[in-house]
Amino acid sequence: MSKRRPEIPSGPHLVVGLARSGVAAALALRARGEEVAGVDVGAPAGTESLVRAGVELHLGEEGLGLLERVRTVIKSPGVPGRAPVIASALERGLPVLGELELAWRMLQNEFIAVTGTNGKTTTVELIGHIHREAGLAVAVAGNVGIAASSLVGAVNAEATIVCEVSSFQLEDTRAFAPEAAVLLNITPDHLDRHYTFEAYRRAKLLLFA
C-alpha cells in the first residue's frame, strides 16, 4: 500500500519554469480546477497546451510581481533555487514545491525512485521491463521520458511508478517518500548548481529522508 500523501497547498499556483516538467505540473493543476499562472524567463516551445488549458502565461520575465497574487509556487527542476522569484517566494513564506513533490502528492500509486550520478535511465528502464515481463502494471517517468505530473489522471491506480530522480528534483522535495528508493552511485557532478560535492550528496540523500 502507498503512503498517505500530504495535501497540496492551496492556490492560486505559480509554476516557475515551463519546460516539460513545468508544463506537466501546470496541466495537472488545471485539471483539478486550480487557478494557475506560468512564468519562464525564456520563450520555451510547447506552451500552446497551457493556453488551451487556461493557464495564464508570462514569458520572458522573472515573475516577481506575480507573487502578490499566488499562494503556492511550483518549481521546475531546471530552475535554480537562487532564481529571484524563488528566493522572493521563500522570503515571503510561500510554500515552494518541486514538480516531483507535486506529482507524488497527486498520485496514489506506489513509487520506486532511482537516483545516482550514472546509470539511472538504464536502471529505471530495466525495472520497468521486469514489471512488464512479470505482467505487473507499471509506468516509467521522471527524469527519463515523461514528467511524473503527466501521469496524473492517466495511469491506473494499481500501476507502480518507476521514477528516475535527479538531484535537481530531490532538492525541491519536502515529504517525498517512495516505497522503494535506490542510490546507484555518487561522484562529483552538477557542481555549477550545487557548488559543493557535499551539497550535491545531501540532495541525493533526501531520497531516503
C-alpha positions as YAML, in Angstrom:
chain: A
units: angstrom
residues:
- id: 1
  name: MET
  ca: [0.00, 0.00, 0.00]
- id: 2
  name: SER
  ca: [1.24, 3.50, -0.82]
- id: 3
  name: LYS
  ca: [1.58, 6.02, 1.97]
- id: 4
  name: ARG
  ca: [-0.97, 8.74, 2.59]
- id: 5
  name: ARG
  ca: [0.14, 11.91, 0.82]
- id: 6
  name: PRO
  ca: [0.21, 15.40, 2.33]
- id: 7
  name: GLU
  ca: [-2.28, 17.86, 0.90]
- id: 8
  name: ILE
  ca: [-1.23, 20.20, -1.91]
- id: 9
  name: PRO
  ca: [-1.05, 23.79, -0.61]
- id: 10
  name: SER
  ca: [-3.94, 25.91, -1.81]
- id: 11
  name: GLY
  ca: [-3.83, 28.12, -4.89]
- id: 12
  name: PRO
  ca: [-3.66, 30.22, -6.90]
- id: 13
  name: HIS
  ca: [-0.47, 28.48, -8.04]
- id: 14
  name: LEU
  ca: [2.52, 29.91, -9.89]
- id: 15
  name: VAL
  ca: [4.54, 27.42, -11.94]
- id: 16
  name: VAL
  ca: [8.09, 28.67, -12.46]
- id: 17
  name: GLY
  ca: [9.87, 27.21, -15.48]
- id: 18
  name: LEU
  ca: [7.81, 25.97, -18.43]
- id: 19
  name: ALA
  ca: [9.87, 23.19, -19.95]
- id: 20
  name: ARG
  ca: [8.50, 19.63, -19.90]
- id: 21
  name: SER
  ca: [8.10, 19.31, -16.11]
- id: 22
  name: GLY
  ca: [6.55, 22.75, -15.63]
- id: 23
  name: VAL
  ca: [4.04, 22.22, -18.42]
- id: 24
  name: ALA
  ca: [3.01, 18.85, -16.95]
- id: 25
  name: ALA
  ca: [2.62, 20.35, -13.47]
- id: 26
  name: ALA
  ca: [0.53, 23.28, -14.73]
- id: 27
  name: LEU
  ca: [-1.76, 21.00, -16.74]
- id: 28
  name: ALA
  ca: [-2.22, 18.63, -13.79]
- id: 29
  name: LEU
  ca: [-3.21, 21.53, -11.54]
- id: 30
  name: ARG
  ca: [-5.60, 22.94, -14.13]
- id: 31
  name: ALA
  ca: [-7.23, 19.51, -14.48]
- id: 32
  name: ARG
  ca: [-8.08, 19.81, -10.77]
- id: 33
  name: GLY
  ca: [-9.72, 23.16, -11.44]
- id: 34
  name: GLU
  ca: [-6.93, 25.20, -9.86]
- id: 35
  name: GLU
  ca: [-6.10, 28.76, -10.88]
- id: 36
  name: VAL
  ca: [-2.63, 28.59, -12.42]
- id: 37
  name: ALA
  ca: [-0.17, 31.10, -13.82]
- id: 38
  name: GLY
  ca: [3.07, 30.06, -15.51]
- id: 39
  name: VAL
  ca: [6.27, 32.05, -15.89]
- id: 40
  name: ASP
  ca: [9.54, 31.47, -17.72]
- id: 41
  name: VAL
  ca: [12.46, 33.82, -18.32]
- id: 42
  name: GLY
  ca: [12.69, 32.42, -21.85]
- id: 43
  name: ALA
  ca: [10.14, 31.55, -24.50]
- id: 44
  name: PRO
  ca: [10.04, 27.75, -24.45]
- id: 45
  name: ALA
  ca: [8.27, 25.79, -27.16]
- id: 46
  name: GLY
  ca: [5.23, 23.67, -26.34]
- id: 47
  name: THR
  ca: [3.30, 26.16, -24.23]
- id: 48
  name: GLU
  ca: [0.27, 26.12, -26.55]
- id: 49
  name: SER
  ca: [-1.31, 23.38, -24.44]
- id: 50
  name: LEU
  ca: [-1.13, 25.69, -21.43]
- id: 51
  name: VAL
  ca: [-3.04, 28.43, -23.24]
- id: 52
  name: ARG
  ca: [-5.72, 25.95, -24.28]
- id: 53
  name: ALA
  ca: [-6.00, 24.73, -20.68]
- id: 54
  name: GLY
  ca: [-6.48, 28.24, -19.35]
- id: 55
  name: VAL
  ca: [-3.06, 28.82, -17.78]
- id: 56
  name: GLU
  ca: [-2.13, 32.50, -17.58]
- id: 57
  name: LEU
  ca: [1.25, 32.72, -19.35]
- id: 58
  name: HIS
  ca: [4.09, 35.15, -18.63]
- id: 59
  name: LEU
  ca: [7.07, 34.54, -20.91]
- id: 60
  name: GLY
  ca: [10.36, 36.42, -20.97]
- id: 61
  name: GLU
  ca: [10.06, 37.66, -17.39]
- id: 62
  name: GLU
  ca: [11.10, 36.70, -13.86]
- id: 63
  name: GLY
  ca: [7.58, 36.78, -12.44]
- id: 64
  name: LEU
  ca: [8.36, 38.63, -9.21]
- id: 65
  name: GLY
  ca: [5.20, 40.71, -9.48]
- id: 66
  name: LEU
  ca: [3.06, 37.57, -9.74]
- id: 67
  name: LEU
  ca: [3.94, 36.57, -6.17]
- id: 68
  name: GLU
  ca: [1.45, 39.16, -4.92]
- id: 69
  name: ARG
  ca: [-1.38, 37.11, -6.42]
- id: 70
  name: VAL
  ca: [-0.46, 33.50, -5.61]
- id: 71
  name: ARG
  ca: [-0.37, 31.32, -2.52]
- id: 72
  name: THR
  ca: [1.86, 28.45, -3.72]
- id: 73
  name: VAL
  ca: [4.84, 28.21, -6.07]
- id: 74
  name: ILE
  ca: [5.65, 25.08, -8.10]
- id: 75
  name: LYS
  ca: [9.30, 24.97, -9.18]
- id: 76
  name: SER
  ca: [10.56, 23.13, -12.23]
- id: 77
  name: PRO
  ca: [13.81, 21.23, -11.62]
- id: 78
  name: GLY
  ca: [15.73, 23.29, -14.15]
- id: 79
  name: VAL
  ca: [15.13, 26.49, -12.16]
- id: 80
  name: PRO
  ca: [17.88, 27.12, -9.58]
- id: 81
  name: GLY
  ca: [16.87, 27.84, -6.02]
- id: 82
  name: ARG
  ca: [18.72, 31.15, -6.21]
- id: 83
  name: ALA
  ca: [16.44, 32.42, -9.00]
- id: 84
  name: PRO
  ca: [14.98, 35.76, -7.82]
- id: 85
  name: VAL
  ca: [11.34, 34.62, -7.96]
- id: 86
  name: ILE
  ca: [12.10, 31.51, -5.87]
- id: 87
  name: ALA
  ca: [14.20, 33.39, -3.34]
- id: 88
  name: SER
  ca: [11.50, 36.05, -3.02]
- id: 89
  name: ALA
  ca: [8.75, 33.41, -2.62]
- id: 90
  name: LEU
  ca: [10.68, 31.80, 0.22]
- id: 91
  name: GLU
  ca: [11.26, 35.18, 1.87]
- id: 92
  name: ARG
  ca: [7.50, 35.77, 1.75]
- id: 93
  name: GLY
  ca: [6.86, 32.42, 3.39]
- id: 94
  name: LEU
  ca: [5.08, 30.97, 0.36]
- id: 95
  name: PRO
  ca: [5.18, 27.17, 0.00]
- id: 96
  name: VAL
  ca: [7.58, 26.16, -2.79]
- id: 97
  name: LEU
  ca: [7.13, 22.61, -4.10]
- id: 98
  name: GLY
  ca: [9.13, 20.87, -6.79]
- id: 99
  name: GLU
  ca: [7.34, 19.21, -9.70]
- id: 100
  name: LEU
  ca: [8.24, 15.73, -8.43]
- id: 101
  name: GLU
  ca: [6.83, 16.50, -4.98]
- id: 102
  name: LEU
  ca: [3.64, 17.82, -6.59]
- id: 103
  name: ALA
  ca: [3.25, 14.72, -8.77]
- id: 104
  name: TRP
  ca: [3.82, 12.36, -5.85]
- id: 105
  name: ARG
  ca: [1.20, 14.17, -3.76]
- id: 106
  name: MET
  ca: [-1.33, 13.96, -6.61]
- id: 107
  name: LEU
  ca: [-0.72, 10.28, -7.41]
- id: 108
  name: GLN
  ca: [-1.67, 7.47, -5.03]
- id: 109
  name: ASN
  ca: [0.49, 4.86, -6.77]
- id: 110
  name: GLU
  ca: [3.45, 3.10, -5.24]
- id: 111
  name: PHE
  ca: [6.75, 4.66, -6.30]
- id: 112
  name: ILE
  ca: [10.17, 3.16, -6.96]
- id: 113
  name: ALA
  ca: [12.65, 6.04, -7.20]
- id: 114
  name: VAL
  ca: [16.14, 5.68, -8.66]
- id: 115
  name: THR
  ca: [18.92, 8.23, -8.36]
- id: 116
  name: GLY
  ca: [22.69, 8.31, -8.82]
- id: 117
  name: THR
  ca: [25.26, 10.13, -10.87]
- id: 118
  name: ASN
  ca: [25.32, 7.49, -13.59]
- id: 119
  name: GLY
  ca: [23.12, 4.63, -14.73]
- id: 120
  name: LYS
  ca: [19.73, 5.99, -13.68]
- id: 121
  name: THR
  ca: [17.97, 5.69, -17.03]
- id: 122
  name: THR
  ca: [19.21, 2.16, -17.71]
- id: 123
  name: THR
  ca: [18.18, 1.00, -14.24]
- id: 124
  name: VAL
  ca: [14.73, 2.60, -14.42]
- id: 125
  name: GLU
  ca: [14.08, 1.06, -17.83]
- id: 126
  name: LEU
  ca: [15.25, -2.33, -16.53]
- id: 127
  name: ILE
  ca: [12.90, -2.16, -13.52]
- id: 128
  name: GLY
  ca: [10.04, -1.17, -15.83]
- id: 129
  name: HIS
  ca: [10.90, -4.08, -18.15]
- id: 130
  name: ILE
  ca: [10.93, -6.55, -15.24]
- id: 131
  name: HIS
  ca: [7.48, -5.37, -14.16]
- id: 132
  name: ARG
  ca: [6.10, -5.73, -17.68]
- id: 133
  name: GLU
  ca: [7.61, -9.20, -18.12]
- id: 134
  name: ALA
  ca: [6.01, -10.20, -14.80]
- id: 135
  name: GLY
  ca: [2.63, -8.96, -16.01]
- id: 136
  name: LEU
  ca: [2.54, -6.11, -13.50]
- id: 137
  name: ALA
  ca: [1.17, -2.67, -14.31]
- id: 138
  name: VAL
  ca: [3.98, -0.11, -14.45]
- id: 139
  name: ALA
  ca: [4.72, 3.41, -15.68]
- id: 140
  name: VAL
  ca: [8.20, 4.83, -16.17]
- id: 141
  name: ALA
  ca: [8.62, 8.56, -15.62]
- id: 142
  name: GLY
  ca: [10.67, 11.32, -14.06]
- id: 143
  name: ASN
  ca: [13.96, 12.50, -15.46]
- id: 144
  name: VAL
  ca: [13.56, 9.90, -18.25]
- id: 145
  name: GLY
  ca: [10.80, 10.14, -20.84]
- id: 146
  name: ILE
  ca: [7.78, 11.90, -19.37]
- id: 147
  name: ALA
  ca: [7.39, 14.11, -16.31]
- id: 148
  name: ALA
  ca: [5.75, 12.39, -13.35]
- id: 149
  name: SER
  ca: [2.99, 15.03, -13.27]
- id: 150
  name: SER
  ca: [1.84, 13.94, -16.72]
- id: 151
  name: LEU
  ca: [0.75, 10.61, -15.20]
- id: 152
  name: VAL
  ca: [-1.92, 12.27, -13.06]
- id: 153
  name: GLY
  ca: [-5.27, 11.04, -14.33]
- id: 154
  name: ALA
  ca: [-3.55, 8.91, -16.95]
- id: 155
  name: VAL
  ca: [-2.27, 5.87, -15.03]
- id: 156
  name: ASN
  ca: [-4.14, 3.05, -13.32]
- id: 157
  name: ALA
  ca: [-4.15, 3.11, -9.54]
- id: 158
  name: GLU
  ca: [-2.52, -0.33, -9.33]
- id: 159
  name: ALA
  ca: [0.44, 0.62, -11.53]
- id: 160
  name: THR
  ca: [3.84, 1.04, -9.92]
- id: 161
  name: ILE
  ca: [5.56, 4.25, -10.97]
- id: 162
  name: VAL
  ca: [9.29, 3.80, -11.59]
- id: 163
  name: CYS
  ca: [10.82, 7.23, -11.43]
- id: 164
  name: GLU
  ca: [14.27, 8.46, -12.42]
- id: 165
  name: VAL
  ca: [15.10, 11.21, -9.96]
- id: 166
  name: SER
  ca: [17.82, 13.84, -10.30]
- id: 167
  name: SER
  ca: [19.50, 15.92, -7.61]
- id: 168
  name: PHE
  ca: [17.69, 18.94, -9.07]
- id: 169
  name: GLN
  ca: [14.35, 17.25, -8.39]
- id: 170
  name: LEU
  ca: [15.35, 15.94, -4.98]
- id: 171
  name: GLU
  ca: [16.49, 19.30, -3.62]
- id: 172
  name: ASP
  ca: [12.89, 20.52, -4.03]
- id: 173
  name: THR
  ca: [11.25, 17.62, -2.18]
- id: 174
  name: ARG
  ca: [9.60, 18.12, 1.19]
- id: 175
  name: ALA
  ca: [7.73, 14.92, 2.12]
- id: 176
  name: PHE
  ca: [8.52, 12.70, -0.90]
- id: 177
  name: ALA
  ca: [8.63, 9.12, 0.41]
- id: 178
  name: PRO
  ca: [8.76, 6.42, -2.28]
- id: 179
  name: GLU
  ca: [8.02, 2.84, -1.27]
- id: 180
  name: ALA
  ca: [11.46, 1.84, -2.60]
- id: 181
  name: ALA
  ca: [14.50, 4.00, -3.29]
- id: 182
  name: VAL
  ca: [17.82, 3.25, -4.98]
- id: 183
  name: LEU
  ca: [21.08, 5.22, -4.93]
- id: 184
  name: LEU
  ca: [23.28, 3.67, -7.61]
- id: 185
  name: ASN
  ca: [26.47, 5.66, -7.14]
- id: 186
  name: ILE
  ca: [27.66, 9.17, -6.45]
- id: 187
  name: THR
  ca: [30.60, 11.10, -7.88]
- id: 188
  name: PRO
  ca: [31.06, 14.89, -8.18]
- id: 189
  name: ASP
  ca: [28.58, 16.31, -10.68]
- id: 190
  name: HIS
  ca: [26.44, 19.43, -11.25]
- id: 191
  name: LEU
  ca: [28.72, 21.47, -9.01]
- id: 192
  name: ASP
  ca: [27.81, 24.58, -11.03]
- id: 193
  name: ARG
  ca: [24.35, 24.19, -9.49]
- id: 194
  name: HIS
  ca: [25.10, 22.69, -6.05]
- id: 195
  name: TYR
  ca: [28.50, 24.42, -5.59]
- id: 196
  name: THR
  ca: [29.97, 21.69, -3.37]
- id: 197
  name: PHE
  ca: [30.08, 17.91, -3.53]
- id: 198
  name: GLU
  ca: [28.63, 17.79, -0.03]
- id: 199
  name: ALA
  ca: [25.57, 19.80, -1.13]
- id: 200
  name: TYR
  ca: [25.15, 17.52, -4.17]
- id: 201
  name: ARG
  ca: [25.42, 14.45, -1.93]
- id: 202
  name: ARG
  ca: [22.95, 15.94, 0.54]
- id: 203
  name: ALA
  ca: [20.41, 16.45, -2.27]
- id: 204
  name: LYS
  ca: [20.77, 12.83, -3.35]
- id: 205
  name: LEU
  ca: [20.29, 11.54, 0.19]
- id: 206
  name: LEU
  ca: [16.99, 13.41, 0.53]
- id: 207
  name: LEU
  ca: [15.58, 10.40, -1.32]
- id: 208
  name: PHE
  ca: [15.87, 8.48, 1.95]
- id: 209
  name: ALA
  ca: [14.76, 11.24, 4.33]
...
